[in-house]
Amino acid sequence: MEKEIVIVLDFGGQYNQLIARRVRENHVYCEIYSYKVDIEEIKKKNPKGIILTGGPNSAYEADSPSYTKELFELGIPVLGICYGAQLMMHLLGGTVTKADVREYGKTEVLVDKKDSKFFKDIDDHTICWMSHFDYIKTPAPGFEITAHTADCPVAAVENTEKNLYACQFHPEVLHSVQGKEMLANFVFQVCHCKGDWKMDEFAANTIRSLREKIGDGKVLCALSGGVDSSVAAVLLSKAVGSQLTCVFVDHGLLRKDEGDQVEEVFGPKGNYELNFIRVNAQERFYEKLAGVSEPEKKRKIIGEEFIRVFEEEAKKIGRVDYLVQGTIYPDVVESGLGGESNVIKSHHNVGGLPDYVDFKEIVEPLRDLFKDEVRKVGLELGLPEYLVNRQPFPGPGLGIRIIGEVTAEKVKMVQEADAIYREEIAKAGVDQSLGQYFAALTNMRSVGVMGDERTYDYAVALRAVNTVDFMTAESAQIPWEVLQKVTSRIVNEVNHVNRVVYDLTGKPPGTIELE
């Protein structure tokens, strides 16, 4: 049976990966392509629908990203979102121009066409997320206006005869109250998808494709013990068995006692049939990071040193053809490799790789999945729930949770503070409701008083966010008494810390990690 697919054409917007995720939530497989992809490639995929994403440009400018008008003549339903909507109108004869009033944030959208397939079961007045300087002044011929706002006369349009739909707002973000339902309407009411794609099929298909790709090759897996690398390791184990060697690099930037915990789970005494090697390289990483404060430079140093360690281990093992990494979608898009998005930050397993890597090829079986999808795959593979639901931890580790220069002393401080924070969050029973939470060490020092003595020590920043997809996040409301207890313990139990602050920044404008 041929798999249904919806294609997303990426024009470089901020939320592009979320669109694919929302489609997949409806059990419809989705792939993302740059707007530079040839239309013949799209035809070969025979998609059930196509979605044009947002983007930072103006559709009417000559050098802005564009696409051939043939796309709208294939008989395939197309949905344009924000820039995608403006581009559709511009290419098909409508008018797009600079808006008199910029709309940004939660905006009331008034539905004008109650029987629109796109707005099926949507409230007459609904809150959606707007973010645009330009607006559609005049719809293209054959299109009718289906929604508007107080400042935007064309919030949505459609041409039902050609199955072309467009909306100025972003239905993919959580701030659009009924956005998920709108995208589901496009997928099912307009594209007539069945919705029969499931994560267990992803696991089975991935194992099969890995087996075919690798053949009798030797594989080295970068195992951190986190959710992503653990799921990647099990996928490879099921695909190639003893051809796989998992190398765990303890770079001295892990959470408290985590190195021993990883070895306990995956090492010789664990429950998994993996060739497991632990490399204790703490001092090596500390030396490389000495005197370095700039976040991107730290990431690249850690990433390159990771690869150098793997190369050395590979030489000890003998022939190694493939390096496996637990890269996931948010890593890709934030590194500027997910279509046309700008670089937000490099990840050691994506944008931070050195130019020369001594392996035939890098394999990233989870590259197209979001964090929650990776967890689902983990459960399908039989990984224990406590491991699958483990707190996310970045590849560069505490190196990016220490603002400024990294030293062994600072690592100890943030490890202790983070352990206290996680312990008290778990005791309070609020850990399962949080997307991610951790302590970071700022480079800010301030005056304090402890006992009868004046101190001049560091401030720890506590971070906790609610998120589903890790592409957007809101700061979590931790009970005040919990924060007070955590603060008291950190200040009293962690040397050289005399102040604790709580980070209330969402994503955007911030990132979940501090660096």
MIVEX-440553 format. One record per residue (C-alpha): residue in three letters; x, y, z; residue number from 1; chain. Coordinates in nm, 2 decimals, padded with zeros to 4 digits. Example, Ala and Ser with C-alpha at 12.3 -4.5 7.8 and 13.67 -1.06 7.14 Angstrom:
   rest       xx       yy       zz    nr   kette
    ALA    01.23   -00.45    00.78     1       A
    SER    01.37   -00.11    00.71     2       A
END
This chain:
   rest       xx       yy       zz    nr   kette
    MET    00.00    00.00    00.00     1       A
    GLU    00.14    00.34   -00.10     2       A
    LYS    00.20    00.57    00.19     3       A
    GLU    00.01    00.90    00.19     4       A
    ILE    00.23    01.20    00.20     5       A
    VAL    00.18    01.58    00.25     6       A
    ILE    00.47    01.80    00.14     7       A
    VAL    00.57    02.12    00.31     8       A
    LEU    00.76    02.37    00.10     9       A
    ASP    00.99    02.57    00.32    10       A
    PHE    01.03    02.94    00.25    11       A
    GLY    01.24    03.01    00.56    12       A
    GLY    00.99    03.10    00.83    13       A
    GLN    01.02    03.07    01.20    14       A
    TYR    00.77    02.79    01.26    15       A
    ASN    00.81    02.58    00.95    16       A
    GLN    00.89    02.25    01.12    17       A
    LEU    00.58    02.28    01.33    18       A
    ILE    00.36    02.25    01.03    19       A
    ALA    00.51    01.91    00.95    20       A
    ARG    00.46    01.81    01.31    21       A
    ARG    00.09    01.92    01.31    22       A
    VAL    00.03    01.71    01.00    23       A
    ARG    00.19    01.41    01.16    24       A
    GLU   -00.03    01.45    01.46    25       A
    ASN   -00.31    01.35    01.23    26       A
    HIS   -00.12    01.03    01.14    27       A
    VAL   -00.04    01.15    00.80    28       A
    TYR    00.32    01.13    00.69    29       A
    CYS    00.49    01.46    00.60    30       A
    GLU    00.82    01.56    00.44    31       A
    ILE    00.98    01.91    00.42    32       A
    TYR    01.16    02.04    00.12    33       A
    SER    01.32    02.37    00.04    34       A
    TYR    01.14    02.59   -00.21    35       A
    LYS    01.44    02.53   -00.44    36       A
    VAL    01.33    02.17   -00.50    37       A
    ASP    01.23    02.10   -00.86    38       A
    ILE    00.86    02.05   -00.93    39       A
    GLU    00.94    01.72   -01.09    40       A
    GLU    01.06    01.59   -00.76    41       A
    ILE    00.73    01.69   -00.61    42       A
    LYS    00.54    01.51   -00.89    43       A
    LYS    00.73    01.19   -00.82    44       A
    LYS    00.62    01.20   -00.46    45       A
    ASN    00.25    01.22   -00.57    46       A
    PRO    00.15    01.41   -00.25    47       A
    LYS   -00.21    01.43   -00.12    48       A
    GLY   -00.15    01.80   -00.04    49       A
    ILE    00.12    02.07   -00.04    50       A
    ILE    00.16    02.34    00.23    51       A
    LEU    00.36    02.66    00.16    52       A
    THR    00.52    02.80    00.48    53       A
    GLY    00.58    03.14    00.61    54       A
    GLY    00.90    03.34    00.56    55       A
    PRO    01.07    03.67    00.63    56       A
    ASN    01.05    03.82    00.27    57       A
    SER    00.81    04.02    00.07    58       A
    ALA    00.65    03.82   -00.21    59       A
    TYR    00.64    04.11   -00.45    60       A
    GLU    01.02    04.17   -00.44    61       A
    ALA    01.22    04.03   -00.73    62       A
    ASP    01.48    03.85   -00.52    63       A
    SER    01.24    03.69   -00.28    64       A
    PRO    01.19    03.32   -00.27    65       A
    SER    00.93    03.20   -00.52    66       A
    TYR    00.80    02.90   -00.71    67       A
    THR    00.66    02.81   -01.04    68       A
    LYS    00.29    02.87   -01.11    69       A
    GLU    00.27    02.52   -01.23    70       A
    LEU    00.24    02.41   -00.87    71       A
    PHE   -00.11    02.54   -00.86    72       A
    GLU   -00.21    02.36   -01.18    73       A
    LEU   -00.12    02.00   -01.07    74       A
    GLY   -00.47    01.94   -00.93    75       A
    ILE   -00.31    01.88   -00.58    76       A
    PRO   -00.46    02.08   -00.29    77       A
    VAL   -00.24    02.36   -00.18    78       A
    LEU   -00.25    02.56    00.15    79       A
    GLY   -00.04    02.88    00.18    80       A
    ILE    00.04    03.01    00.53    81       A
    CYS    00.15    03.37    00.59    82       A
    TYR    00.42    03.43    00.33    83       A
    GLY    00.30    03.12    00.15    84       A
    ALA   -00.05    03.28    00.13    85       A
    GLN    00.10    03.61    00.00    86       A
    LEU    00.31    03.43   -00.26    87       A
    MET    00.01    03.23   -00.39    88       A
    MET   -00.19    03.55   -00.43    89       A
    HIS    00.11    03.73   -00.60    90       A
    LEU    00.18    03.45   -00.84    91       A
    LEU   -00.19    03.40   -00.94    92       A
    GLY   -00.27    03.77   -01.00    93       A
    GLY   -00.36    03.91   -00.66    94       A
    THR   -00.21    04.22   -00.49    95       A
    VAL    00.03    04.20   -00.20    96       A
    THR    00.16    04.52   -00.04    97       A
    LYS    00.30    04.67    00.28    98       A
    ALA    00.03    04.68    00.55    99       A
    ASP   -00.07    05.01    00.71   100       A
    VAL   -00.08    04.83    01.05   101       A
    ARG    00.15    04.55    01.14   102       A
    GLU   -00.03    04.26    01.31   103       A
    TYR    00.17    04.06    01.56   104       A
    GLY    00.05    03.82    01.83   105       A
    LYS   -00.28    03.68    01.93   106       A
    THR   -00.55    03.83    01.70   107       A
    GLU   -00.92    03.78    01.67   108       A
    VAL   -01.01    03.63    01.33   109       A
    LEU   -01.37    03.65    01.21   110       A
    VAL   -01.48    03.37    00.98   111       A
    ASP   -01.69    03.50    00.69   112       A
    LYS   -01.76    03.17    00.51   113       A
    LYS   -01.92    02.93    00.75   114       A
    ASP   -01.93    02.64    00.51   115       A
    SER   -01.57    02.66    00.41   116       A
    LYS   -01.40    02.32    00.44   117       A
    PHE   -01.10    02.49    00.60   118       A
    PHE   -01.32    02.64    00.87   119       A
    LYS   -01.54    02.33    00.94   120       A
    ASP   -01.65    02.34    01.30   121       A
    ILE   -01.44    02.65    01.37   122       A
    ASP   -01.59    02.93    01.59   123       A
    ASP   -01.72    03.24    01.41   124       A
    HIS   -01.47    03.44    01.62   125       A
    THR   -01.14    03.26    01.69   126       A
    ILE   -00.80    03.36    01.82   127       A
    CYS   -00.51    03.31    01.58   128       A
    TRP   -00.14    03.40    01.58   129       A
    MET   -00.05    03.68    01.33   130       A
    SER    00.30    03.79    01.23   131       A
    HIS    00.32    04.00    00.92   132       A
    PHE    00.43    04.34    00.77   133       A
    ASP    00.27    04.28    00.43   134       A
    TYR   -00.09    04.19    00.36   135       A
    ILE   -00.31    04.06    00.08   136       A
    LYS   -00.48    04.38   -00.06   137       A
    THR   -00.67    04.20   -00.34   138       A
    PRO   -00.72    03.83   -00.37   139       A
    ALA   -00.63    03.66   -00.70   140       A
    PRO   -00.91    03.60   -00.95   141       A
    GLY   -01.13    03.30   -00.86   142       A
    PHE   -01.06    03.34   -00.49   143       A
    GLU   -01.31    03.45   -00.23   144       A
    ILE   -01.24    03.60    00.11   145       A
    THR   -01.33    03.35    00.39   146       A
    ALA   -01.20    03.54    00.70   147       A
    HIS   -01.08    03.88    00.81   148       A
    THR   -00.96    04.07    01.12   149       A
    ALA   -01.00    04.43    01.24   150       A
    ASP   -00.68    04.54    01.05   151       A
    CYS   -00.66    04.27    00.79   152       A
    PRO   -00.94    04.25    00.53   153       A
    VAL   -00.81    03.93    00.38   154       A
    ALA   -00.71    03.69    00.66   155       A
    ALA   -00.81    03.38    00.46   156       A
    VAL   -00.91    03.30    00.10   157       A
    GLU   -01.00    03.00   -00.10   158       A
    ASN   -01.06    02.87   -00.46   159       A
    THR   -01.27    02.56   -00.40   160       A
    GLU   -01.27    02.47   -00.77   161       A
    LYS   -00.89    02.43   -00.77   162       A
    ASN   -00.86    02.33   -00.41   163       A
    LEU   -00.63    02.63   -00.33   164       A
    TYR   -00.65    02.77    00.03   165       A
    ALA   -00.45    03.04    00.20   166       A
    CYS   -00.44    03.21    00.54   167       A
    GLN   -00.25    03.51    00.67   168       A
    PHE   -00.22    03.37    01.02   169       A
    HIS   -00.02    03.08    01.16   170       A
    PRO   -00.25    02.78    01.24   171       A
    GLU    00.05    02.56    01.33   172       A
    VAL    00.14    02.74    01.66   173       A
    LEU   -00.02    02.67    01.99   174       A
    HIS   -00.13    03.03    02.02   175       A
    SER   -00.38    02.98    01.74   176       A
    VAL   -00.66    02.83    01.96   177       A
    GLN   -00.82    02.62    01.68   178       A
    GLY   -00.52    02.60    01.45   179       A
    LYS   -00.48    02.23    01.49   180       A
    GLU   -00.84    02.18    01.38   181       A
    MET   -00.79    02.40    01.07   182       A
    LEU   -00.49    02.20    00.96   183       A
    ALA   -00.68    01.88    01.03   184       A
    ASN   -00.96    02.02    00.81   185       A
    PHE   -00.71    02.08    00.53   186       A
    VAL   -00.56    01.73    00.56   187       A
    PHE   -00.89    01.54    00.58   188       A
    GLN   -01.16    01.76    00.43   189       A
    VAL   -00.96    01.91    00.15   190       A
    CYS   -00.68    01.65    00.08   191       A
    HIS   -00.90    01.35    00.18   192       A
    CYS   -00.62    01.17    00.37   193       A
    LYS   -00.69    00.85    00.56   194       A
    GLY   -00.46    00.92    00.85   195       A
    ASP   -00.31    00.57    00.88   196       A
    TRP    00.06    00.65    00.93   197       A
    LYS    00.18    00.55    01.28   198       A
    MET    00.51    00.56    01.47   199       A
    ASP    00.54    00.19    01.49   200       A
    GLU    00.55    00.19    01.11   201       A
    PHE    00.83    00.45    01.13   202       A
    ALA    01.03    00.22    01.36   203       A
    ALA    00.98   -00.09    01.14   204       A
    ASN    01.06    00.10    00.82   205       A
    THR    01.36    00.27    00.97   206       A
    ILE    01.51   -00.06    01.09   207       A
    ARG    01.45   -00.21    00.75   208       A
    SER    01.61    00.08    00.57   209       A
    LEU    01.91    00.09    00.80   210       A
    ARG    01.97   -00.28    00.75   211       A
    GLU    01.96   -00.23    00.37   212       A
    LYS    02.18    00.09    00.38   213       A
    ILE    02.45   -00.05    00.61   214       A
    GLY    02.47   -00.40    00.49   215       A
    ASP    02.77   -00.57    00.65   216       A
    GLY    02.93   -00.23    00.74   217       A
    LYS    03.06   -00.15    01.09   218       A
    VAL    02.88    00.12    01.29   219       A
    LEU    02.99    00.35    01.57   220       A
    CYS    02.71    00.51    01.77   221       A
    ALA    02.75    00.82    01.98   222       A
    LEU    02.56    00.73    02.29   223       A
    SER    02.50    00.99    02.55   224       A
    GLY    02.23    00.81    02.75   225       A
    GLY    01.97    01.08    02.66   226       A
    VAL    01.64    01.00    02.49   227       A
    ASP    01.76    01.07    02.14   228       A
    SER    02.08    00.88    02.13   229       A
    SER    01.93    00.59    02.33   230       A
    VAL    01.65    00.54    02.08   231       A
    ALA    01.90    00.57    01.79   232       A
    ALA    02.12    00.31    01.95   233       A
    VAL    01.83    00.06    01.99   234       A
    LEU    01.72    00.12    01.63   235       A
    LEU    02.07    00.04    01.51   236       A
    SER    02.10   -00.26    01.75   237       A
    LYS    01.78   -00.41    01.60   238       A
    ALA    01.90   -00.33    01.25   239       A
    VAL    02.26   -00.46    01.25   240       A
    GLY    02.32   -00.63    01.59   241       A
    SER    02.69   -00.70    01.67   242       A
    GLN    02.80   -00.47    01.39   243       A
    LEU    02.72   -00.18    01.62   244       A
    THR    02.96   -00.04    01.88   245       A
    CYS    02.83    00.23    02.12   246       A
    VAL    03.08    00.48    02.25   247       A
    PHE    02.98    00.69    02.55   248       A
    VAL    03.21    00.99    02.59   249       A
    ASP    03.21    01.13    02.95   250       A
    HIS    03.32    01.48    02.87   251       A
    GLY    03.29    01.60    03.22   252       A
    LEU    02.99    01.82    03.13   253       A
    LEU    02.71    01.58    03.23   254       A
    ARG    02.46    01.61    03.51   255       A
    LYS    02.56    01.48    03.86   256       A
    ASP    02.64    01.11    03.86   257       A
    GLU    02.51    01.07    03.51   258       A
    GLY    02.81    00.90    03.37   259       A
    ASP    02.78    00.62    03.61   260       A
    GLN    02.40    00.60    03.54   261       A
    VAL    02.45    00.57    03.17   262       A
    GLU    02.70    00.29    03.22   263       A
    GLU    02.47    00.11    03.45   264       A
    VAL    02.19    00.11    03.19   265       A
    PHE    02.39    00.04    02.87   266       A
    GLY    02.71   -00.12    03.00   267       A
    PRO    02.79   -00.49    03.05   268       A
    LYS    02.56   -00.52    03.35   269       A
    GLY    02.27   -00.35    03.17   270       A
    ASN    01.97   -00.51    02.98   271       A
    TYR    02.08   -00.43    02.63   272       A
    GLU    02.30   -00.63    02.40   273       A
    LEU    02.53   -00.35    02.30   274       A
    ASN    02.90   -00.33    02.25   275       A
    PHE    02.96   -00.05    02.51   276       A
    ILE    03.27    00.16    02.55   277       A
    ARG    03.31    00.44    02.81   278       A
    VAL    03.57    00.71    02.74   279       A
    ASN    03.66    00.93    03.04   280       A
    ALA    03.77    01.25    02.87   281       A
    GLN    03.69    01.51    03.13   282       A
    GLU    04.03    01.68    03.15   283       A
    ARG    04.07    01.68    02.77   284       A
    PHE    03.75    01.88    02.73   285       A
    TYR    03.83    02.12    03.01   286       A
    GLU    04.16    02.20    02.86   287       A
    LYS    04.01    02.27    02.51   288       A
    LEU    03.75    02.50    02.67   289       A
    ALA    03.99    02.70    02.89   290       A
    GLY    03.95    03.07    02.83   291       A
    VAL    03.66    03.03    02.59   292       A
    SER    03.34    03.23    02.66   293       A
    GLU    03.16    03.27    02.33   294       A
    PRO    02.87    03.02    02.31   295       A
    GLU    02.91    02.92    01.94   296       A
    LYS    03.28    02.87    01.99   297       A
    LYS    03.22    02.65    02.29   298       A
    ARG    02.97    02.44    02.09   299       A
    LYS    03.21    02.39    01.80   300       A
    ILE    03.50    02.30    02.03   301       A
    ILE    03.29    02.04    02.21   302       A
    GLY    03.15    01.91    01.88   303       A
    GLU    03.49    01.88    01.72   304       A
    GLU    03.64    01.71    02.03   305       A
    PHE    03.35    01.46    02.03   306       A
    ILE    03.44    01.36    01.67   307       A
    ARG    03.81    01.34    01.75   308       A
    VAL    03.74    01.10    02.04   309       A
    PHE    03.51    00.89    01.81   310       A
    GLU    03.78    00.87    01.54   311       A
    GLU    04.03    00.75    01.80   312       A
    GLU    03.80    00.49    01.93   313       A
    ALA    03.71    00.38    01.58   314       A
    LYS    04.08    00.33    01.51   315       A
    LYS    04.11    00.10    01.81   316       A
    ILE    03.80   -00.09    01.70   317       A
    GLY    03.93   -00.13    01.34   318       A
    ARG    03.71   -00.06    01.04   319       A
    VAL    03.42    00.18    01.10   320       A
    ASP    03.20    00.27    00.81   321       A
    TYR    02.92    00.47    00.97   322       A
    LEU    02.88    00.71    01.26   323       A
    VAL    02.53    00.72    01.41   324       A
    GLN    02.40    01.02    01.60   325       A
    GLY    02.07    01.11    01.77   326       A
    THR    02.00    01.43    01.57   327       A
    ILE    01.64    01.53    01.58   328       A
    TYR    01.44    01.80    01.39   329       A
    PRO    01.48    02.09    01.64   330       A
    ASP    01.86    02.04    01.62   331       A
    VAL    01.84    02.05    01.24   332       A
    VAL    01.62    02.36    01.21   333       A
    GLU    01.81    02.56    01.47   334       A
    SER    02.14    02.48    01.29   335       A
    GLY    02.00    02.63    00.97   336       A
    LEU    01.99    02.30    00.79   337       A
    GLY    01.61    02.24    00.79   338       A
    GLY    01.52    02.39    00.46   339       A
    GLU    01.56    02.77    00.45   340       A
    SER    01.56    02.87    00.82   341       A
    ASN    01.83    03.10    00.96   342       A
    VAL    02.09    02.96    01.20   343       A
    ILE    01.98    03.00    01.56   344       A
    LYS    02.26    02.80    01.72   345       A
    SER    02.47    02.51    01.60   346       A
    HIS    02.44    02.17    01.76   347       A
    HIS    02.75    01.95    01.80   348       A
    ASN    02.58    01.67    01.60   349       A
    VAL    02.46    01.90    01.32   350       A
    GLY    02.61    02.25    01.26   351       A
    GLY    02.91    02.20    01.48   352       A
    LEU    03.08    01.91    01.29   353       A
    PRO    03.44    01.98    01.18   354       A
    ASP    03.52    01.98    00.81   355       A
    TYR    03.70    01.65    00.82   356       A
    VAL    03.53    01.34    00.97   357       A
    ASP    03.70    01.01    00.93   358       A
    PHE    03.39    00.80    00.85   359       A
    LYS    03.22    00.69    00.53   360       A
    GLU    02.89    00.85    00.63   361       A
    ILE    02.69    00.99    00.92   362       A
    VAL    02.36    00.82    00.99   363       A
    GLU    02.09    01.01    01.17   364       A
    PRO    01.78    00.79    01.19   365       A
    LEU    01.58    01.04    01.40   366       A
    ARG    01.66    01.35    01.20   367       A
    ASP    01.30    01.40    01.08   368       A
    LEU    01.13    01.36    01.43   369       A
    PHE    01.04    01.59    01.70   370       A
    LYS    01.11    01.51    02.06   371       A
    ASP    00.76    01.38    02.15   372       A
    GLU    00.78    01.16    01.83   373       A
    VAL    01.12    01.02    01.94   374       A
    ARG    00.96    00.93    02.28   375       A
    LYS    00.68    00.74    02.10   376       A
    VAL    00.93    00.55    01.90   377       A
    GLY    01.12    00.46    02.21   378       A
    LEU    00.81    00.32    02.37   379       A
    GLU    00.74    00.12    02.05   380       A
    LEU    01.09   -00.02    02.07   381       A
    GLY    01.03   -00.14    02.43   382       A
    LEU    01.26    00.11    02.61   383       A
    PRO    01.16    00.16    02.97   384       A
    GLU    00.93    00.45    03.04   385       A
    TYR    01.17    00.62    03.29   386       A
    LEU    01.44    00.64    03.02   387       A
    VAL    01.20    00.75    02.74   388       A
    ASN    01.06    01.03    02.95   389       A
    ARG    01.40    01.15    03.08   390       A
    GLN    01.47    01.52    03.08   391       A
    PRO    01.62    01.65    02.75   392       A
    PHE    01.99    01.72    02.77   393       A
    PRO    02.19    01.91    02.50   394       A
    GLY    02.49    01.74    02.33   395       A
    PRO    02.73    02.01    02.46   396       A
    GLY    02.60    01.94    02.81   397       A
    LEU    02.67    02.18    03.09   398       A
    GLY    02.91    02.36    02.86   399       A
    ILE    02.61    02.57    02.74   400       A
    ARG    02.45    02.58    03.08   401       A
    ILE    02.76    02.77    03.21   402       A
    ILE    02.75    03.12    03.08   403       A
    GLY    03.11    03.22    03.00   404       A
    GLU    03.42    03.02    03.05   405       A
    VAL    03.39    02.66    03.16   406       A
    THR    03.60    02.53    03.45   407       A
    ALA    03.59    02.21    03.66   408       A
    GLU    03.49    02.42    03.96   409       A
    LYS    03.19    02.58    03.77   410       A
    VAL    03.08    02.24    03.64   411       A
    LYS    03.07    02.12    04.00   412       A
    MET    02.86    02.42    04.10   413       A
    VAL    02.60    02.37    03.83   414       A
    GLN    02.59    02.00    03.88   415       A
    GLU    02.50    02.04    04.25   416       A
    ALA    02.25    02.32    04.19   417       A
    ASP    02.08    02.12    03.91   418       A
    ALA    02.06    01.80    04.12   419       A
    ILE    01.89    02.00    04.40   420       A
    TYR    01.65    02.16    04.16   421       A
    ARG    01.55    01.83    04.00   422       A
    GLU    01.52    01.66    04.33   423       A
    GLU    01.28    01.92    04.47   424       A
    ILE    01.08    01.94    04.15   425       A
    ALA    01.03    01.56    04.17   426       A
    LYS    00.94    01.57    04.54   427       A
    ALA    00.68    01.83    04.47   428       A
    GLY    00.52    01.61    04.21   429       A
    VAL    00.54    01.87    03.93   430       A
    ASP    00.81    01.71    03.72   431       A
    GLN    00.58    01.52    03.48   432       A
    SER    00.39    01.84    03.39   433       A
    LEU    00.70    02.02    03.27   434       A
    GLY    00.86    02.00    02.93   435       A
    GLN    01.21    02.08    03.05   436       A
    TYR    01.37    02.21    03.36   437       A
    PHE    01.73    02.27    03.47   438       A
    ALA    01.97    02.50    03.66   439       A
    ALA    02.23    02.70    03.48   440       A
    LEU    02.53    02.90    03.61   441       A
    THR    02.53    03.27    03.50   442       A
    ASN    02.85    03.47    03.48   443       A
    MET    02.70    03.73    03.70   444       A
    ARG    02.85    03.78    04.05   445       A
    SER    02.69    03.99    04.32   446       A
    VAL    02.73    04.09    04.68   447       A
    GLY    02.56    03.88    04.95   448       A
    VAL    02.57    03.81    05.32   449       A
    MET    02.61    03.47    05.46   450       A
    GLY    02.64    03.44    05.84   451       A
    ASP    02.83    03.75    05.94   452       A
    GLU    03.04    03.76    05.62   453       A
    ARG    03.01    03.96    05.30   454       A
    THR    03.02    03.74    04.99   455       A
    TYR    03.08    03.81    04.62   456       A
    ASP    02.96    03.50    04.44   457       A
    TYR    02.77    03.36    04.14   458       A
    ALA    02.40    03.36    04.06   459       A
    VAL    02.23    03.04    03.95   460       A
    ALA    01.94    03.07    03.70   461       A
    LEU    01.66    02.82    03.72   462       A
    ARG    01.47    02.74    03.40   463       A
    ALA    01.14    02.55    03.35   464       A
    VAL    00.93    02.55    03.04   465       A
    ASN    00.61    02.40    02.91   466       A
    THR    00.64    02.27    02.56   467       A
    VAL    00.53    01.98    02.34   468       A
    ASP    00.75    02.01    02.04   469       A
    PHE    01.05    02.21    02.18   470       A
    MET    01.02    02.45    01.89   471       A
    THR    00.81    02.70    02.10   472       A
    ALA    00.79    02.71    02.48   473       A
    GLU    00.64    02.91    02.76   474       A
    SER    00.79    02.95    03.10   475       A
    ALA    00.63    02.72    03.36   476       A
    GLN    00.46    02.85    03.68   477       A
    ILE    00.65    02.66    03.95   478       A
    PRO    00.48    02.68    04.29   479       A
    TRP    00.64    02.96    04.49   480       A
    GLU    00.71    02.74    04.79   481       A
    VAL    00.90    02.50    04.57   482       A
    LEU    01.12    02.78    04.43   483       A
    GLN    01.18    02.91    04.78   484       A
    LYS    01.30    02.57    04.90   485       A
    VAL    01.52    02.52    04.60   486       A
    THR    01.67    02.86    04.64   487       A
    SER    01.74    02.80    05.01   488       A
    ARG    01.91    02.47    04.95   489       A
    ILE    02.12    02.59    04.66   490       A
    VAL    02.25    02.90    04.85   491       A
    ASN    02.32    02.69    05.16   492       A
    GLU    02.46    02.37    05.00   493       A
    VAL    02.65    02.49    04.68   494       A
    ASN    02.98    02.66    04.73   495       A
    HIS    03.03    03.00    04.57   496       A
    VAL    02.66    03.06    04.49   497       A
    ASN    02.48    03.33    04.68   498       A
    ARG    02.19    03.42    04.46   499       A
    VAL    01.92    03.23    04.26   500       A
    VAL    01.70    03.38    03.98   501       A
    TYR    01.41    03.23    03.78   502       A
    ASP    01.41    03.27    03.40   503       A
    LEU    01.06    03.37    03.27   504       A
    THR    01.15    03.41    02.90   505       A
    GLY    00.96    03.21    02.65   506       A
    LYS    01.07    03.06    02.31   507       A
    PRO    01.06    03.28    02.11   508       A
    PRO    01.22    03.53    02.18   509       A
    GLY    01.46    03.32    02.39   510       A
    THR    01.58    02.96    02.33   511       A
    ILE    01.52    02.69    02.59   512       A
    GLU    01.89    02.66    02.68   513       A
    LEU    02.06    02.98    02.79   514       A
    GLU    02.34    02.96    02.53   515       A
END
